[in-house]
Amino acid sequence: VGVGMALVFMRDSTTGGGDIMAKLLQKRFPYMHTGYALMIIDMVVIGASVLVFKGLESALYGLISMVATTQTIDAILYGMNKGAMVMVHSSKNREIADDIMSQLNRGTTFFKSMGGFSRQDSETLVCIIDRKQFYLVKAIVNAHDPQAFVVVAETKETYGEGFMPMV
């Protein structure tokens, strides 16, 4: 069901059901993913059915189906190659970068930065990794500088060398 609905949504169409409401919700909140908008509408419908029909078991099956469908829709529409962007601020950035490149075969980038409080010039290390590699990066950073400031952000899609090719 999720694959079929994603194909319909890829053509900027609807199936004529609750997804019309989801499309209207997306017009109001354009940053919202299609699957998430559909999930909100479907949750309202499932919640109303529990109140009207008092069938909790069917509602639970409906929730499972809804989650599987919306996850499939979003995976097809928005991609499945999620990763993580790790930003490290440490006095040991060079050593951390060397270990990330040698142990994980991931590239790193340095950005010139300045501390807002200290006003001191420094560098911030940035690396895009596969989500499964995060625990390794965390161990590398901790081994070099347990006091490092680390920010991790999920990436929706990552393209380029070591990731998916840009098509």
C-alpha positions as CSV (number, residue, x, y, z in Angstrom):
1,V,0.0,0.0,0.0
2,G,2.8,2.4,0.9
3,V,4.6,1.8,-2.4
4,G,1.5,2.4,-4.4
5,M,0.6,5.5,-2.5
6,A,4.1,6.8,-2.9
7,L,3.9,6.3,-6.7
8,V,0.6,8.3,-6.6
9,F,2.2,11.1,-4.5
10,M,5.2,11.2,-6.9
11,R,2.8,12.4,-9.6
12,D,1.4,15.0,-7.3
13,S,-1.9,13.2,-7.1
14,T,-4.1,11.7,-4.4
15,T,-6.2,8.5,-4.1
16,G,-9.3,10.5,-3.2
17,G,-9.3,9.3,0.5
18,G,-7.8,10.8,3.6
19,D,-4.7,11.7,1.7
20,I,-6.6,14.8,0.3
21,M,-6.7,16.1,3.8
22,A,-3.0,15.2,4.2
23,K,-2.2,17.3,1.0
24,L,-4.2,20.2,2.5
25,L,-2.3,19.9,5.7
26,Q,1.0,20.0,3.7
27,K,-0.2,23.2,2.0
28,R,-0.6,24.8,5.4
29,F,2.7,23.3,6.7
30,P,5.0,22.9,3.7
31,Y,7.9,21.5,5.6
32,M,5.8,18.5,6.7
33,H,6.6,15.1,5.1
34,T,3.8,13.5,3.2
35,G,3.8,10.3,5.3
36,Y,3.7,12.3,8.5
37,A,0.8,14.4,7.3
38,L,-1.0,11.2,6.3
39,M,-0.3,9.7,9.7
40,I,-1.9,12.7,11.5
41,I,-5.1,12.3,9.5
42,D,-5.2,8.5,9.9
43,M,-4.7,8.8,13.6
44,V,-7.7,11.1,13.9
45,V,-9.8,8.6,11.9
46,I,-8.5,5.6,13.9
47,G,-9.1,7.5,17.2
48,A,-12.7,8.3,16.1
49,S,-13.3,4.7,15.2
50,V,-12.3,3.6,18.6
51,L,-14.7,6.0,20.2
52,V,-17.6,5.0,17.9
53,F,-17.1,1.3,17.5
54,K,-15.2,0.5,20.8
55,G,-12.9,-1.9,18.9
56,L,-9.5,-1.5,20.4
57,E,-8.1,-4.6,18.7
58,S,-8.9,-3.3,15.2
59,A,-7.5,0.1,16.0
60,L,-4.2,-1.5,17.0
61,Y,-4.0,-3.3,13.7
62,G,-4.9,-0.1,12.0
63,L,-2.1,1.7,13.8
64,I,0.4,-0.9,12.8
65,S,-0.7,-0.7,9.2
66,M,-0.6,3.1,9.2
67,V,2.9,3.3,10.6
68,A,4.2,0.7,8.1
69,T,2.5,2.5,5.2
70,T,3.6,6.0,6.2
71,Q,7.2,4.9,6.8
72,T,7.3,3.3,3.3
73,I,5.8,6.4,1.7
74,D,8.4,8.7,3.3
75,A,11.3,6.2,2.5
76,I,10.3,6.2,-1.2
77,L,9.6,9.9,-1.5
78,Y,12.5,11.2,0.6
79,G,15.1,8.5,0.5
80,M,16.5,6.0,2.8
81,N,20.2,6.9,3.0
82,K,20.1,8.8,6.3
83,G,23.3,9.5,8.0
84,A,24.6,11.8,10.7
85,M,26.6,15.0,10.6
86,V,29.1,15.2,13.5
87,M,30.6,18.5,14.5
88,V,33.4,18.5,17.0
89,H,35.0,21.4,18.8
90,S,38.2,20.3,20.5
91,S,41.8,21.3,20.8
92,K,42.6,17.8,19.4
93,N,40.6,18.1,16.2
94,R,43.5,17.1,13.9
95,E,44.1,13.8,15.8
96,I,40.4,13.1,15.9
97,A,40.1,13.7,12.1
98,D,43.2,11.5,11.4
99,D,41.6,8.6,13.3
100,I,38.2,9.0,11.7
101,M,39.8,9.0,8.2
102,S,42.0,6.0,8.9
103,Q,39.6,3.8,11.0
104,L,36.3,4.7,9.3
105,N,37.4,5.7,5.8
106,R,35.3,8.9,6.1
107,G,36.4,12.3,5.0
108,T,36.5,15.3,7.3
109,T,36.3,19.0,6.9
110,F,37.6,21.9,9.1
111,F,35.7,25.1,9.4
112,K,37.3,28.2,10.9
113,S,35.3,29.2,13.9
114,M,35.4,31.7,16.8
115,G,34.2,31.1,20.3
116,G,31.3,33.4,21.1
117,F,32.3,33.7,24.8
118,S,36.1,33.5,24.5
119,R,36.4,35.3,21.1
120,Q,39.3,32.9,20.4
121,D,39.8,31.6,16.8
122,S,39.6,27.9,16.4
123,E,38.5,25.1,14.1
124,T,35.4,23.0,14.1
125,L,35.7,19.5,12.7
126,V,32.7,18.3,10.5
127,C,32.2,14.7,9.3
128,I,29.3,13.0,7.7
129,I,29.0,9.4,8.7
130,D,26.6,6.5,8.3
131,R,24.4,6.3,11.4
132,K,25.8,2.9,12.3
133,Q,29.3,4.4,12.7
134,F,28.3,7.0,15.3
135,Y,29.4,4.9,18.3
136,L,32.8,4.5,16.7
137,V,33.2,8.3,16.2
138,K,32.0,8.8,19.7
139,A,34.7,6.5,21.0
140,I,37.4,8.2,18.9
141,V,36.5,11.6,20.2
142,N,36.3,10.4,23.8
143,A,39.7,8.8,23.5
144,H,41.4,12.0,22.3
145,D,39.4,14.6,24.3
146,P,36.7,13.6,26.8
147,Q,35.9,17.3,27.2
148,A,35.2,17.9,23.5
149,F,32.0,19.7,22.5
150,V,30.1,17.4,20.0
151,V,27.0,18.1,18.1
152,V,25.3,15.3,16.1
153,A,22.5,16.0,13.6
154,E,20.6,13.5,11.5
155,T,20.9,14.0,7.8
156,K,17.9,13.1,5.6
157,E,20.0,12.2,2.5
158,T,23.7,12.1,1.8
159,Y,25.2,12.0,-1.6
160,G,28.8,11.8,-2.9
161,E,31.8,9.7,-2.4
162,G,31.2,6.9,0.2
163,F,27.4,7.5,0.0
164,M,24.7,7.3,-2.7
165,P,25.6,8.7,-6.1
166,M,23.7,11.9,-7.1
167,V,21.2,10.8,-9.8
